[in-house]
Amino acid sequence: MSKTNLPEKPHEYCGLAGSFAAPGLNVTNVVVEMGKALQHRGQNGGGVAVKPIGKMLKIYKRALAFNEIFRSVDVVDEHALRGEIAIAHLRYPTEGASRENCDAQPFHVRYKGWELALGHNGSIVDVAKHRAKLKKFGIKPESDSDSEILAWLIATAQGSTWKLKISNALAEVKGAYSLVMVTGDDKLMALRDPWGVRPLVWTQDNGHVFVASETCALDRISIRHHEKLKRANLLIADENGVTISDYTTAQKPSFCVFEKLYFSNETSIWDGVIGKNREELGEQLALEELASIRPKKERHLDIKQIDYVVAVPDTARPGAFAFFETIKRKLPKSSKLKYFRGLVKERYDYARRTFIEDDPYLRTKHIEKKFFVSPAIIGKNIYLVDDTAVRLNTFKILVEHLKNIGVREIHCRFLAPKFLNPCFLGVNIGSRNELGAVQKENGRFFAKSENQIKKELGVASLRYLSLEGLAKSLDMSTDEMHKSHCTGCLDYNYPFDMRPYDAAYKKVDFIKPTKHLKIKDILNFPQNLS
């Protein structure tokens, strides 16, 4: 993804769904509905792979948003997509160009009688090595996606069963990969990588087997029970039932912390309700706010003079409201602070930014089309609470717009620590050159201070949630968070040693081993941690 196309907010790589049913039952419509519930995970392409038992495997995919691809049930019949086994994939590209339908998923491969279609959520860091392996088989991938490489690795691997082939194919693969697959011999398969970076859940209901990236996809079809697929687990559903077993050895648990804090739907469940995690972020941020003000560290901030807490919609709202409630609960009754929906998201401009981008006059106006601003916050002092900001470019435009229309003081608060490193495992955070909290001087990278970012944005004050506060929001110590989650984009705590895949590592001054976790420790955690 190019720098000019990198969005302000991080985007997850993909969404996955799949189902297996008894002979004679069509699951495609159900899987499509599950996919529609996962559109927050990817809107740049999608598709389905469908296998009627005993018949040909079919693929239908487009470089469109999932709800646009499957705008009507007629699409299923027009393309003969009914069958007892189906998977769906929703794509947000981080690897592979967004150029044609061939880069959408699922990918379909066939090699010496072994056939499968695969959907992938994550990213592979050593993909060049594995791409080279395929040359000896005379294979020329149709796309430049690491997901297609995974499909070919499995199809061409040694082994007399799918489990053996998968074990051999993925033994040396480094990266994040939750996979859903449908095979030519009528199996639904799903797996998570040995580190468990990306989520995947499964369940059975009324003779059907379901897998999905999140429980909100199951909620969409009124299924409220589920189980996690554990890291290194392989699920196979076929006419003999469901089997789940390890296809490799589980490694250090490294669930992406931003799945809980930003990516996943707030109604989904993973170690508790996701929305509750986001409320805890707001509470921790408020406690840090109060701790800073009481000893007069923040000398120029008087909370009693702030009128409103305003969330940047929509994902920041649970945290922003908890931030407000915590401050109100802790402050004297004389505080006038209120929570107010000062920004309302634009939902109906399907032309998106086309007219602004096409008109020089409109471009110079820096119009922020994403939000309507309530006149009630004009002349007021506000806390502007957002969950995350990658580049800060769009956030700066929003701040400038609020100042121009007459908001008196803006105090920016973020419900997460600073983004300081790339994500190599499937999130489009971009390179350090593109991060708003990082600066480059004389070829080296430095982390900007909160005061420096405050001055660049031109706001009255600014604060990020601390790393310790992030851990507390998960009801953990920082050590416990490091031993169970990937926080690499924040503090270089990746699942494995990422230095061989980080070209700029030696130019970064703010990466330092901490008392919580040294780089060498990454490879030495016990394997039985859950």
C-alpha positions as CSV (number, residue, x, y, z in Angstrom):
1,M,0.0,0.0,0.0
2,S,1.5,3.4,-1.0
3,K,2.0,6.2,1.5
4,T,-0.6,8.4,-0.2
5,N,-3.2,5.7,0.3
6,L,-2.5,4.9,3.9
7,P,-5.5,5.7,6.0
8,E,-5.4,7.7,9.2
9,K,-6.6,4.8,11.3
10,P,-5.1,1.3,11.3
11,H,-7.1,-1.3,9.3
12,E,-7.2,-5.0,9.9
13,Y,-6.1,-7.3,7.1
14,C,-9.2,-9.4,6.5
15,G,-12.3,-11.1,7.7
16,L,-13.1,-14.9,7.5
17,A,-16.2,-17.0,7.6
18,G,-17.1,-20.6,6.7
19,S,-19.5,-23.4,7.2
20,F,-20.0,-27.1,6.6
21,A,-23.5,-28.7,6.4
22,A,-25.0,-32.1,5.9
23,P,-25.7,-33.3,2.3
24,G,-28.5,-31.4,0.6
25,L,-28.2,-28.3,2.6
26,N,-27.0,-25.0,1.1
27,V,-24.7,-22.9,3.4
28,T,-23.7,-20.1,0.9
29,N,-26.5,-17.7,2.0
30,V,-25.6,-18.2,5.6
31,V,-21.8,-17.6,5.0
32,V,-22.6,-14.5,3.0
33,E,-24.6,-13.1,5.9
34,M,-21.7,-13.9,8.2
35,G,-19.4,-12.0,5.9
36,K,-21.6,-9.0,5.9
37,A,-21.2,-8.8,9.7
38,L,-17.4,-8.7,9.3
39,Q,-17.2,-5.7,6.9
40,H,-15.3,-3.6,9.4
41,R,-12.4,-5.9,8.8
42,G,-12.1,-5.3,5.0
43,Q,-13.9,-3.5,2.3
44,N,-11.6,-3.5,-0.7
45,G,-12.4,-6.9,-2.0
46,G,-14.0,-10.2,-1.2
47,G,-15.6,-13.4,-2.4
48,V,-16.7,-16.9,-1.6
49,A,-15.5,-20.5,-2.4
50,V,-18.3,-23.0,-2.6
51,K,-18.1,-26.8,-2.8
52,P,-21.3,-28.8,-3.4
53,I,-20.5,-32.3,-2.1
54,G,-19.2,-34.5,-4.9
55,K,-19.2,-31.6,-7.4
56,M,-16.9,-28.9,-8.6
57,L,-15.4,-26.3,-6.3
58,K,-16.4,-22.8,-7.5
59,I,-14.9,-19.3,-6.7
60,Y,-16.6,-16.0,-7.0
61,K,-14.7,-12.8,-6.0
62,R,-14.6,-9.2,-6.9
63,A,-12.5,-6.1,-6.0
64,L,-15.6,-4.5,-4.3
65,A,-17.0,-4.2,-0.8
66,F,-18.6,-7.4,0.3
67,N,-22.1,-6.0,0.5
68,E,-21.7,-4.7,-3.0
69,I,-20.6,-8.0,-4.3
70,F,-23.5,-9.8,-2.7
71,R,-26.1,-7.1,-3.1
72,S,-28.8,-9.7,-3.8
73,V,-29.5,-13.4,-3.4
74,D,-29.7,-13.5,-7.2
75,V,-25.9,-13.4,-7.3
76,V,-25.8,-16.8,-5.7
77,D,-28.1,-18.4,-8.3
78,E,-26.6,-16.5,-11.2
79,H,-23.2,-17.9,-10.5
80,A,-24.4,-21.4,-9.3
81,L,-22.9,-20.9,-5.9
82,R,-25.1,-23.2,-3.8
83,G,-23.4,-25.9,-1.9
84,E,-22.9,-27.7,1.5
85,I,-19.4,-26.2,2.1
86,A,-18.5,-22.5,1.7
87,I,-16.0,-20.0,2.9
88,A,-16.0,-16.2,2.6
89,H,-13.2,-13.7,2.7
90,L,-13.2,-9.9,3.1
91,R,-10.0,-8.1,2.1
92,Y,-8.2,-5.1,3.3
93,P,-4.8,-5.3,1.4
94,T,-1.5,-4.9,3.2
95,E,0.4,-7.4,0.9
96,G,-0.6,-7.6,-2.7
97,A,-1.7,-4.8,-4.9
98,S,-5.3,-3.7,-5.0
99,R,-5.5,-3.8,-8.7
100,E,-7.8,-6.5,-10.1
101,N,-10.1,-9.2,-9.0
102,C,-7.3,-11.7,-8.9
103,D,-6.0,-10.1,-5.7
104,A,-9.2,-10.7,-4.0
105,Q,-9.7,-13.9,-2.1
106,P,-10.3,-16.9,-1.7
107,F,-7.4,-18.2,-3.8
108,H,-7.9,-21.4,-5.6
109,V,-5.0,-23.8,-6.3
110,R,-4.7,-27.3,-7.7
111,Y,-1.6,-29.5,-7.7
112,K,-1.3,-33.2,-8.5
113,G,-4.9,-34.0,-7.4
114,W,-4.8,-31.8,-4.3
115,E,-7.2,-28.9,-4.6
116,L,-8.2,-26.2,-2.2
117,A,-9.5,-22.6,-1.9
118,L,-8.0,-20.5,0.9
119,G,-8.8,-17.3,2.7
120,H,-6.1,-15.7,4.9
121,N,-6.1,-13.1,7.7
122,G,-2.6,-11.9,8.6
123,S,0.7,-11.3,6.9
124,I,3.8,-13.4,6.2
125,V,7.2,-11.7,6.9
126,D,9.4,-14.2,5.1
127,V,7.3,-14.5,2.0
128,A,10.2,-14.0,-0.5
129,K,11.8,-17.2,0.7
130,H,8.6,-19.2,0.2
131,R,7.9,-17.6,-3.2
132,A,11.3,-18.9,-4.3
133,K,10.4,-22.4,-3.2
134,L,7.5,-22.5,-5.7
135,K,9.7,-21.9,-8.7
136,K,10.9,-25.5,-8.6
137,F,7.3,-26.6,-9.1
138,G,7.0,-24.4,-12.1
139,I,4.2,-22.4,-10.3
140,K,3.6,-18.8,-11.3
141,P,1.1,-17.2,-8.9
142,E,-1.6,-15.1,-10.4
143,S,-1.3,-12.4,-7.8
144,D,1.5,-10.8,-5.7
145,S,-0.3,-11.8,-2.5
146,D,1.3,-13.7,0.4
147,S,-2.0,-15.4,0.8
148,E,-1.8,-17.2,-2.5
149,I,1.8,-18.3,-1.6
150,L,0.3,-20.0,1.5
151,A,-2.2,-21.8,-0.6
152,W,0.4,-23.1,-3.0
153,L,2.8,-24.1,-0.2
154,I,0.0,-26.3,1.3
155,A,-1.0,-27.8,-2.1
156,T,2.6,-28.7,-3.1
157,A,3.8,-29.9,0.4
158,Q,4.8,-33.5,1.1
159,G,2.1,-35.6,2.9
160,S,-0.6,-38.1,2.4
161,T,-3.2,-36.2,4.3
162,W,-4.2,-32.5,4.6
163,K,-2.9,-32.3,8.1
164,L,0.5,-33.7,7.1
165,K,0.7,-31.3,4.1
166,I,-0.2,-28.3,6.3
167,S,2.3,-29.3,9.0
168,N,5.1,-29.6,6.4
169,A,4.1,-26.5,4.5
170,L,3.9,-24.1,7.4
171,A,6.8,-25.5,9.5
172,E,9.1,-22.7,8.5
173,V,6.6,-19.9,7.8
174,K,7.0,-16.8,10.0
175,G,4.1,-14.5,10.3
176,A,0.4,-14.2,11.2
177,Y,-2.0,-16.6,9.5
178,S,-5.5,-17.5,10.4
179,L,-6.8,-19.6,7.5
180,V,-10.2,-20.9,6.3
181,M,-10.1,-23.5,3.5
182,V,-12.4,-25.7,1.5
183,T,-10.9,-28.7,-0.3
184,G,-11.7,-30.6,-3.5
185,D,-12.4,-33.7,-1.4
186,D,-15.3,-32.0,0.5
187,K,-13.6,-30.7,3.7
188,L,-13.9,-27.4,5.6
189,M,-10.6,-26.6,7.3
190,A,-9.5,-23.8,9.6
191,L,-6.3,-23.0,11.5
192,R,-4.5,-20.4,13.5
193,D,-0.7,-19.8,13.4
194,P,1.5,-21.1,16.3
195,W,1.5,-17.6,18.0
196,G,-2.2,-17.1,17.7
197,V,-1.9,-13.5,16.4
198,R,-5.3,-13.2,14.7
199,P,-8.6,-14.5,16.0
200,L,-10.7,-17.4,14.8
201,V,-13.8,-19.0,16.5
202,W,-15.9,-22.0,15.7
203,T,-19.1,-23.7,16.8
204,Q,-21.7,-26.3,15.8
205,D,-25.4,-25.7,15.5
206,N,-28.2,-27.9,14.1
207,G,-25.9,-30.0,12.0
208,H,-23.8,-27.1,10.7
209,V,-20.2,-26.3,11.6
210,F,-19.2,-22.6,11.5
211,V,-15.9,-20.7,11.7
212,A,-15.5,-17.0,11.7
213,S,-13.0,-14.3,12.6
214,E,-15.3,-12.9,15.2
215,T,-18.4,-13.8,17.2
216,C,-20.4,-11.0,15.7
217,A,-20.5,-13.1,12.5
218,L,-22.2,-15.8,14.5
219,D,-24.5,-13.3,16.2
220,R,-25.6,-12.3,12.7
221,I,-27.2,-15.7,12.2
222,S,-28.5,-15.9,15.8
223,I,-25.8,-18.3,17.2
224,R,-24.6,-17.2,20.7
225,H,-22.3,-20.1,21.6
226,H,-18.7,-20.5,20.4
227,E,-15.2,-21.7,21.2
228,K,-11.9,-20.2,20.4
229,L,-9.7,-22.1,17.9
230,K,-6.5,-22.2,19.9
231,R,-3.1,-21.2,18.4
232,A,-1.5,-24.1,16.4
233,N,-5.0,-25.8,16.1
234,L,-6.3,-27.3,12.9
235,L,-10.0,-27.9,12.5
236,I,-11.3,-30.3,9.9
237,A,-15.0,-30.8,9.3
238,D,-16.1,-33.5,6.8
239,E,-18.7,-36.3,6.5
240,N,-17.1,-38.0,9.5
241,G,-17.6,-35.0,11.9
242,V,-15.2,-32.5,13.3
243,T,-11.7,-33.0,14.5
244,I,-9.4,-30.5,16.1
245,S,-5.8,-31.1,16.8
246,D,-2.4,-29.4,16.8
247,Y,-0.7,-29.3,13.4
248,T,2.5,-27.9,14.9
249,T,3.9,-26.8,18.3
250,A,2.3,-23.8,19.9
251,Q,4.7,-20.9,20.4
252,K,4.6,-17.8,22.7
253,P,1.0,-16.5,22.8
254,S,0.9,-13.2,20.9
255,F,-2.7,-12.1,20.3
256,C,-2.8,-8.7,18.6
257,V,-3.7,-6.3,21.4
258,F,-5.5,-4.0,18.9
259,E,-8.0,-6.7,18.1
260,K,-9.4,-6.0,21.5
261,L,-8.8,-2.3,21.5
262,Y,-9.8,-1.3,18.0
263,F,-10.3,-3.8,15.2
264,S,-12.9,-6.2,16.4
265,N,-16.6,-5.3,16.6
266,E,-17.4,-4.0,20.0
267,T,-20.2,-6.7,20.4
268,S,-17.7,-9.5,19.7
269,I,-16.3,-11.7,22.5
270,W,-12.7,-12.6,23.0
271,D,-11.6,-12.9,26.6
272,G,-14.7,-10.9,27.4
273,V,-16.8,-8.5,25.5
274,I,-14.7,-6.3,23.2
275,G,-16.7,-3.2,24.0
276,K,-15.9,-3.6,27.7
277,N,-12.2,-3.6,26.9
278,R,-12.7,-0.2,25.3
279,E,-14.5,1.2,28.3
280,E,-11.6,0.1,30.4
281,L,-9.3,2.1,28.1
282,G,-11.3,5.2,28.8
283,E,-11.3,4.6,32.6
284,Q,-7.5,4.1,32.7
285,L,-6.9,7.2,30.6
286,A,-9.1,9.2,33.0
287,L,-7.2,7.9,36.0
288,E,-3.9,8.9,34.4
289,E,-5.4,12.3,33.6
290,L,-6.4,12.9,37.2
291,A,-3.0,11.6,38.5
292,S,-1.2,14.1,36.3
293,I,-3.3,17.1,37.3
294,R,-3.4,16.5,41.1
295,P,0.3,17.0,41.6
296,K,0.1,19.9,39.2
297,K,2.2,18.3,36.5
298,E,-0.2,19.7,33.9
299,R,-0.1,23.3,35.2
300,H,-2.1,24.8,32.4
301,L,-5.1,22.5,32.6
302,D,-8.1,23.1,34.8
303,I,-10.6,20.3,34.2
304,K,-13.3,22.5,35.9
305,Q,-13.1,24.8,32.9
306,I,-13.6,22.1,30.3
307,D,-17.2,22.0,29.0
308,Y,-17.5,18.7,27.0
309,V,-15.9,15.4,26.3
310,V,-16.3,14.8,22.6
311,A,-15.5,11.5,20.9
312,V,-14.2,11.1,17.4
313,P,-16.9,8.7,16.1
314,D,-17.5,5.9,16.1
315,T,-15.0,3.5,17.6
316,A,-13.8,5.9,20.2
317,R,-17.2,6.4,21.8
318,P,-17.2,3.6,24.4
319,G,-13.8,4.7,25.7
320,A,-14.6,8.4,25.5
321,F,-17.8,7.9,27.5
322,A,-16.0,5.9,30.2
323,F,-13.3,8.6,30.3
324,F,-16.0,11.2,31.0
325,E,-17.8,9.0,33.6
326,T,-14.6,8.3,35.5
327,I,-13.6,12.0,35.7
328,K,-17.1,13.0,36.8
329,R,-17.1,10.3,39.5
330,K,-13.7,11.4,40.8
331,L,-14.2,15.2,40.6
332,P,-16.1,17.5,42.9
333,K,-19.7,18.2,42.0
334,S,-18.8,21.7,40.9
335,S,-17.3,20.4,37.7
336,K,-19.4,21.4,34.6
337,L,-18.0,18.7,32.4
338,K,-20.6,16.9,30.2
339,Y,-20.4,14.2,27.5
340,F,-21.7,15.5,24.2
341,R,-21.9,14.1,20.7
342,G,-20.2,17.1,19.1
343,L,-19.1,15.1,16.0
344,V,-21.6,13.1,14.0
345,K,-20.4,10.8,11.3
346,E,-21.5,11.3,7.7
347,R,-23.1,8.0,6.6
348,Y,-24.8,8.7,3.3
349,D,-22.3,10.2,0.9
350,Y,-21.6,7.2,-1.3
351,A,-19.6,9.3,-3.7
352,R,-17.1,9.5,-0.8
353,R,-14.4,12.1,-1.5
354,T,-14.7,12.2,-5.3
355,F,-16.0,15.7,-5.7
356,I,-13.5,17.2,-3.3
357,E,-10.5,15.4,-4.9
358,D,-11.7,16.6,-8.4
359,D,-12.1,20.3,-7.6
360,P,-9.1,22.5,-6.8
361,Y,-11.2,25.0,-4.8
362,L,-12.7,22.4,-2.6
363,R,-9.4,20.7,-2.0
364,T,-7.9,24.0,-0.7
365,K,-10.8,24.2,1.8
366,H,-9.6,21.1,3.7
367,I,-13.2,20.1,4.1
368,E,-13.5,17.2,6.5
369,K,-16.4,15.3,5.0
370,K,-16.4,12.5,7.5
371,F,-18.1,14.5,10.3
372,F,-20.8,17.0,10.9
373,V,-19.8,19.4,13.8
374,S,-22.4,20.5,16.3
375,P,-22.6,24.3,16.7
376,A,-23.0,23.6,20.5
377,I,-19.2,23.2,20.9
378,I,-18.4,26.5,19.3
379,G,-16.8,28.8,21.9
380,K,-16.3,25.8,24.3
381,N,-13.4,24.0,25.8
382,I,-13.4,20.3,24.9
383,Y,-11.6,17.1,25.5
384,L,-11.3,15.6,22.0
385,V,-11.0,11.8,22.5
386,D,-9.9,9.4,19.8
387,D,-8.9,5.8,20.0
388,T,-5.9,5.8,17.7
389,A,-4.2,7.8,15.0
390,V,-1.5,6.5,12.7
391,R,-0.3,9.5,10.8
392,L,-2.1,12.3,12.5
393,N,-2.7,14.0,9.1
394,T,-6.5,13.7,9.1
395,F,-6.6,14.3,12.8
396,K,-4.7,17.6,12.3
397,I,-7.2,18.6,9.6
398,L,-10.1,17.9,12.1
399,V,-8.4,20.0,14.8
400,E,-7.8,22.9,12.4
401,H,-11.4,22.8,11.3
402,L,-12.7,22.8,14.9
403,K,-10.4,25.8,15.7
404,N,-11.5,27.6,12.6
405,I,-15.2,27.4,13.4
406,G,-14.6,28.7,16.9
407,V,-13.9,25.9,19.4
408,R,-12.0,27.7,22.1
409,E,-9.6,25.1,23.5
410,I,-9.0,21.5,22.3
411,H,-7.4,19.0,24.7
412,C,-6.5,15.9,22.7
413,R,-6.6,12.5,24.4
414,F,-5.8,9.1,22.8
415,L,-7.1,5.8,24.2
416,A,-3.9,4.0,23.2
417,P,-0.1,4.5,23.4
418,K,1.8,6.0,20.4
419,F,2.3,4.0,17.3
420,L,6.1,3.8,17.0
421,N,6.8,0.8,14.8
422,P,5.4,-0.9,11.7
423,C,3.1,-3.9,12.0
424,F,4.6,-6.8,10.1
425,L,1.7,-9.1,10.8
426,G,-1.3,-7.8,8.9
427,V,-2.2,-4.2,9.9
428,N,-1.6,-1.3,7.6
429,I,0.2,0.9,10.0
430,G,2.9,1.6,7.4
431,S,6.6,2.4,7.7
432,R,8.1,4.6,10.4
433,N,8.3,7.4,7.8
434,E,4.5,7.5,7.8
435,L,3.9,7.5,11.6
436,G,2.7,10.7,13.2
437,A,4.6,10.1,16.5
438,V,7.9,9.4,14.8
439,Q,10.4,11.8,13.2
440,K,13.4,11.2,11.1
441,E,16.6,13.2,11.5
442,N,19.9,12.6,9.7
443,G,18.7,9.1,8.7
444,R,17.7,8.0,12.2
445,F,14.2,7.7,13.8
446,F,13.2,9.3,17.0
447,A,9.9,9.2,19.0
448,K,8.3,12.5,19.3
449,S,7.3,13.7,22.8
450,E,3.7,14.5,23.7
451,N,4.7,18.2,24.0
452,Q,6.1,18.1,20.5
453,I,3.0,16.5,19.0
454,K,0.9,19.0,20.9
455,K,2.7,21.9,19.3
456,E,2.5,20.4,15.9
457,L,-1.3,20.0,16.2
458,G,-1.7,23.4,17.8
459,V,-3.8,22.1,20.7
460,A,-4.0,23.2,24.3
461,S,-2.9,19.9,25.7
462,L,-2.3,16.3,24.6
463,R,-2.0,12.9,26.2
464,Y,-1.6,9.3,25.1
465,L,-2.6,6.3,27.3
466,S,0.5,4.8,28.8
467,L,1.7,1.2,28.1
468,E,1.0,0.4,31.8
469,G,-2.5,1.8,31.4
470,L,-3.1,-0.3,28.4
471,A,-2.1,-3.4,30.3
472,K,-4.4,-2.4,33.2
473,S,-7.3,-2.0,30.8
474,L,-6.9,-5.7,30.1
475,D,-6.7,-6.5,33.8
476,M,-3.0,-7.5,33.4
477,S,0.4,-6.3,34.5
478,T,2.7,-5.1,31.7
479,D,4.7,-8.4,32.0
480,E,1.5,-10.4,31.6
481,M,0.4,-8.4,28.6
482,H,3.8,-8.9,27.0
483,K,3.6,-12.7,27.6
484,S,0.2,-13.0,26.0
485,H,-0.2,-10.3,23.4
486,C,1.7,-8.7,20.5
487,T,2.4,-5.1,21.1
488,G,5.1,-4.7,18.6
489,C,3.7,-1.5,17.0
490,L,4.0,0.2,20.4
491,D,7.1,-1.2,22.0
492,Y,8.7,-3.8,19.7
493,N,7.2,-6.8,21.6
494,Y,6.5,-9.0,18.6
495,P,5.8,-12.8,18.7
496,F,9.3,-13.6,17.5
497,D,12.5,-11.7,16.8
498,M,11.5,-9.2,14.1
499,R,14.9,-7.7,13.5
500,P,15.7,-9.7,10.4
501,Y,12.6,-8.4,8.8
502,D,12.9,-4.8,9.9
503,A,15.1,-3.0,7.4
504,A,15.2,0.2,9.5
505,Y,15.9,-1.5,12.9
506,K,19.5,-0.2,13.3
507,K,18.3,3.4,12.6
508,V,15.8,3.5,15.4
509,D,16.9,5.1,18.6
510,F,13.8,4.5,20.7
511,I,13.8,0.6,20.6
512,K,15.4,-0.4,23.8
513,P,15.1,-3.6,25.8
514,T,12.9,-3.0,28.9
515,K,12.8,-4.5,32.3
516,H,9.5,-6.2,31.1
517,L,10.9,-7.9,28.1
518,K,14.3,-8.2,26.4
519,I,14.5,-9.2,22.7
520,K,16.3,-12.5,23.6
521,D,13.3,-13.4,25.9
522,I,10.9,-13.4,23.0
523,L,12.1,-16.9,21.9
524,N,12.3,-18.3,25.4
525,F,8.8,-18.2,26.8
526,P,7.2,-21.5,28.1
527,Q,5.1,-23.2,25.4
528,N,2.2,-24.0,27.7
529,L,1.0,-20.5,28.2
530,S,-2.7,-20.1,27.2
